Structures are given as structure tokens and as C-alpha cells.
Amino acid sequence: MFSKKRQWGFDWSELITGIIFLIAAYFVTVAPRLALSSIVIIFAISAIVRGVTTLSSYQAMRETIGQLARVSLVIAILDIIVGFIFLAHITTGVLLLSYLFAFWFLIDSINGLITARHLRLFGAGYYWLSVILNILGIIAALILVLNPLLSMVSLSFMVSIYFLIFGLNYLMIAFARKQ
């Protein structure tokens, strides 16, 4: 009755983020020629949505993992700033996308690893699935950073994979928190 332990419940913001990311993955896959400028816009909106989503769960994360939640707070603010910059300067976004995307991918994957331990509350399977998805994210980010020409040539494919991986991860988190 007087327990300070947080009750999570189904996480609608994670569900919505996951659905947006899965829709983005589909769009990039079916229209790769039109995708580059659109990717900048999708990237910007996704970064803003992800930043807002992370900000909305900051207090719960802080109660669960303590001071490590500050990393999520900083990343959320950076996500929002990058999103607004890309919306304001689409041409610049296209030019910088390969590097910024790689670093955003890397940062979000590291953040996912840092905050994954709260998923142990919902079952070891959720925790390990999140860890595996975030490690895959780090590997993809390193490929993008180490070979920017490959990144630009295969950006549509890589973006689709990114949105798919993180979309599935966000959906899994939404359902995991229901328990």
C-alpha cells in the first residue's frame, strides 16, 4: 500500500515510437530514390519524438536506475536539438546525414545498453533481447562511421534496418512494461 516501487504499466509512448520507426522502415525500403531527403525529415521527426519520449520517462528511469538516467536526459535533449536543426536545414541534413546518423545510431545504442537493466524487472528475455538489439545497433553504427562512402551508397538500406531494429525494440519495451 505504501510501497515506493514504481508501477510501470503499458508504455504508449514507446509503442507509438516503435510504430513510427516501423512505418519509416517500410517507407525507406519501398521508395529508396525518394528516400534521401525524406530520410532527413523522418530522421528529424523521429529524433524529436524519441527525445520527447525519453524526457517523458525520465523520472521513472531515475527511480529505477538512479543517476545513470542523466545519460538518457542528455541524449533526449540532443535528439530534440538535432531534430529541429535537420528540419530547418534539409540540404545540410542530407550532406551531414551519413555521419550524424552513424553517431546518433551509436549514441542511442549505447544509451539502450546503459538503461536496459531496468528490463530485468519484466523478465530476463526482455533484457537480453534489448541487449542484443542494441549491440546490433552499435555494430551497424561502427560500419557507418568507418566507411562514410559506403554509408551514403547504402544509406537507405541502413536507415531501414535502423528503424526496424529500434522500432521492434521500442515495441518490445512497451509490452514488457505492461507486466
KELORO-966555 format. One record per residue (C-alpha): x, y, z; residue number from 1. Coordinates in steps of 0.1 Angstrom, whole numbers. Layout:
+-------+-------+-------+-----+
:    px :    py :    pz :  nr :
+-------+-------+-------+-----+
:     X :     Y :     Z : NUM :
...
+-------+-------+-------+-----+
//
This chain:
+-------+-------+-------+-----+
:    px :    py :    pz :  nr :
+-------+-------+-------+-----+
:     0 :     0 :     0 :   1 :
:    28 :    25 :     9 :   2 :
:    54 :     9 :   -14 :   3 :
:    76 :    34 :   -33 :   4 :
:    82 :     8 :   -60 :   5 :
:    71 :    23 :   -93 :   6 :
:    43 :     6 :  -113 :   7 :
:    51 :     9 :  -150 :   8 :
:    21 :    -2 :  -169 :   9 :
:    18 :    -4 :  -207 :  10 :
:    40 :    23 :  -223 :  11 :
:    21 :    40 :  -250 :  12 :
:    49 :    64 :  -259 :  13 :
:    73 :    35 :  -266 :  14 :
:    45 :    18 :  -287 :  15 :
:    39 :    50 :  -307 :  16 :
:    77 :    55 :  -312 :  17 :
:    80 :    18 :  -323 :  18 :
:    52 :    21 :  -348 :  19 :
:    66 :    54 :  -363 :  20 :
:   100 :    37 :  -367 :  21 :
:    85 :     6 :  -384 :  22 :
:    65 :    28 :  -408 :  23 :
:    97 :    47 :  -415 :  24 :
:   115 :    14 :  -422 :  25 :
:    88 :     4 :  -447 :  26 :
:    88 :    38 :  -464 :  27 :
:   126 :    38 :  -469 :  28 :
:   125 :     2 :  -482 :  29 :
:    98 :     8 :  -509 :  30 :
:   110 :    42 :  -522 :  31 :
:   148 :    44 :  -519 :  32 :
:   152 :    71 :  -546 :  33 :
:   129 :    95 :  -529 :  34 :
:   142 :    85 :  -495 :  35 :
:   173 :   106 :  -490 :  36 :
:   155 :   140 :  -485 :  37 :
:   126 :   122 :  -469 :  38 :
:   151 :   104 :  -446 :  39 :
:   163 :   137 :  -433 :  40 :
:   127 :   147 :  -424 :  41 :
:   119 :   113 :  -410 :  42 :
:   152 :   113 :  -390 :  43 :
:   144 :   148 :  -377 :  44 :
:   108 :   139 :  -366 :  45 :
:   120 :   106 :  -352 :  46 :
:   147 :   123 :  -332 :  47 :
:   122 :   148 :  -318 :  48 :
:    97 :   121 :  -309 :  49 :
:   124 :    99 :  -294 :  50 :
:   137 :   128 :  -274 :  51 :
:   103 :   137 :  -261 :  52 :
:    95 :   101 :  -253 :  53 :
:   128 :    98 :  -233 :  54 :
:   120 :   130 :  -215 :  55 :
:    86 :   118 :  -206 :  56 :
:   100 :    86 :  -189 :  57 :
:   130 :   103 :  -173 :  58 :
:   115 :   104 :  -138 :  59 :
:   106 :    67 :  -139 :  60 :
:   140 :    58 :  -153 :  61 :
:   157 :    79 :  -125 :  62 :
:   137 :    60 :   -99 :  63 :
:   147 :    27 :  -114 :  64 :
:   184 :    31 :  -124 :  65 :
:   193 :    62 :  -104 :  66 :
:   219 :    87 :  -117 :  67 :
:   225 :    67 :  -149 :  68 :
:   192 :    82 :  -161 :  69 :
:   210 :   115 :  -166 :  70 :
:   227 :   100 :  -197 :  71 :
:   192 :    95 :  -211 :  72 :
:   182 :   130 :  -203 :  73 :
:   213 :   145 :  -221 :  74 :
:   207 :   122 :  -251 :  75 :
:   170 :   132 :  -252 :  76 :
:   179 :   169 :  -253 :  77 :
:   205 :   162 :  -281 :  78 :
:   179 :   142 :  -300 :  79 :
:   155 :   171 :  -299 :  80 :
:   181 :   197 :  -309 :  81 :
:   194 :   176 :  -339 :  82 :
:   158 :   170 :  -350 :  83 :
:   150 :   207 :  -352 :  84 :
:   183 :   215 :  -369 :  85 :
:   176 :   189 :  -396 :  86 :
:   140 :   202 :  -401 :  87 :
:   153 :   238 :  -406 :  88 :
:   182 :   229 :  -430 :  89 :
:   172 :   198 :  -451 :  90 :
:   200 :   203 :  -476 :  91 :
:   226 :   205 :  -448 :  92 :
:   210 :   175 :  -433 :  93 :
:   214 :   155 :  -465 :  94 :
:   251 :   163 :  -466 :  95 :
:   257 :   155 :  -429 :  96 :
:   233 :   126 :  -426 :  97 :
:   258 :    98 :  -430 :  98 :
:   280 :   110 :  -401 :  99 :
:   253 :   123 :  -379 : 100 :
:   231 :    92 :  -384 : 101 :
:   260 :    70 :  -375 : 102 :
:   268 :    89 :  -343 : 103 :
:   231 :    91 :  -334 : 104 :
:   228 :    54 :  -340 : 105 :
:   258 :    47 :  -318 : 106 :
:   247 :    70 :  -290 : 107 :
:   211 :    56 :  -289 : 108 :
:   225 :    20 :  -289 : 109 :
:   249 :    28 :  -260 : 110 :
:   220 :    45 :  -242 : 111 :
:   199 :    14 :  -248 : 112 :
:   226 :    -8 :  -232 : 113 :
:   230 :    16 :  -203 : 114 :
:   193 :    16 :  -195 : 115 :
:   185 :   -20 :  -204 : 116 :
:   189 :   -33 :  -170 : 117 :
:   156 :   -20 :  -159 : 118 :
:   140 :   -45 :  -182 : 119 :
:   152 :   -73 :  -159 : 120 :
:   122 :   -62 :  -138 : 121 :
:   100 :   -76 :  -166 : 122 :
:   119 :  -108 :  -174 : 123 :
:   154 :  -118 :  -184 : 124 :
:   142 :  -124 :  -220 : 125 :
:   132 :   -88 :  -225 : 126 :
:   166 :   -77 :  -210 : 127 :
:   187 :  -100 :  -233 : 128 :
:   166 :   -92 :  -264 : 129 :
:   172 :   -54 :  -258 : 130 :
:   209 :   -60 :  -252 : 131 :
:   212 :   -80 :  -284 : 132 :
:   193 :   -54 :  -304 : 133 :
:   215 :   -26 :  -290 : 134 :
:   247 :   -45 :  -297 : 135 :
:   235 :   -49 :  -333 : 136 :
:   229 :   -12 :  -334 : 137 :
:   264 :    -5 :  -322 : 138 :
:   278 :   -28 :  -349 : 139 :
:   258 :   -10 :  -376 : 140 :
:   269 :    24 :  -363 : 141 :
:   306 :    14 :  -364 : 142 :
:   302 :     3 :  -400 : 143 :
:   287 :    36 :  -409 : 144 :
:   314 :    56 :  -391 : 145 :
:   343 :    37 :  -406 : 146 :
:   331 :    38 :  -442 : 147 :
:   312 :    70 :  -450 : 148 :
:   311 :    64 :  -487 : 149 :
:   295 :    30 :  -481 : 150 :
:   272 :    48 :  -457 : 151 :
:   260 :    72 :  -484 : 152 :
:   256 :    44 :  -510 : 153 :
:   237 :    21 :  -488 : 154 :
:   221 :    48 :  -465 : 155 :
:   185 :    38 :  -475 : 156 :
:   191 :     2 :  -466 : 157 :
:   209 :    10 :  -433 : 158 :
:   182 :    35 :  -423 : 159 :
:   156 :     9 :  -430 : 160 :
:   175 :   -16 :  -408 : 161 :
:   179 :    10 :  -381 : 162 :
:   142 :    19 :  -380 : 163 :
:   133 :   -18 :  -380 : 164 :
:   157 :   -27 :  -351 : 165 :
:   147 :     2 :  -329 : 166 :
:   111 :     0 :  -338 : 167 :
:   110 :   -36 :  -327 : 168 :
:   129 :   -27 :  -296 : 169 :
:   105 :     1 :  -287 : 170 :
:    75 :   -22 :  -292 : 171 :
:    91 :   -48 :  -271 : 172 :
:    97 :   -23 :  -243 : 173 :
:    61 :   -11 :  -245 : 174 :
:    48 :   -46 :  -239 : 175 :
:    75 :   -55 :  -214 : 176 :
:    64 :   -26 :  -191 : 177 :
:    28 :   -39 :  -192 : 178 :
:    37 :   -68 :  -169 : 179 :
+-------+-------+-------+-----+
//
